[in-house]
Amino acid sequence: MVMSGTAVGAGVVAAACALVVGLAAAGGAAAESQRIASVADAAALAAADAASGAVAGDPCGLAGQVAGAGRASLASCTVEGLIATVSVQSRYGGFPVAAAARAGPPPS
């Protein structure tokens, strides 16, 4: 009887550990997703600032620099007038993480 109780106890502890590891991985992935979204926002703002002439430089070049500073790579960048749309990508735990953002003046 003592062995079966010990085995059940060990199984419960193992299941709890697996649950904690899974929740930690999911939490980390959610945090990485938010980080990449912030990098995309910053890159789009940099590109829009360059497109408007507020800062000097190539809009997509600046977006790429901002993405790199945020430990991401610029996947795409388009500028139409004063509106910049960018997408960035990174990896978390071997899985790709991507986000897109758009910046420019408010609609008139």
Steps between C-alpha positions, in 0.01 A plus 500: 500500500778746581654452154177581318452820703858601427451434129180705493671782688790497256255506209317799645826688552614419145168619356519821701855562377393443139212745546730765648749462214220523242352810661843663521560433130159642408563808715839552340350471152232756587762741634713454186196566282438829680868594474503439125178702461674790678800468269267509198330813636833675554627401155181628334523829690863544393409436137205741516719768659751464217223503239363824643843662513497527880828305501753454224558165335342224297172396666549125455868527588410664830229241562761228450736667746227526763399137445862391536535698822197310628660162417269443202535515125298709260290265286326765289465873476276709277454875498202657326508875538546562870372159612753227580409134541763263634520141614774359719593150601702321765519156657401373842595150603563407139159624384448807279333804654378781275310827532392780271428867565393807312579862580431837348288809545142459620229474235361836396 
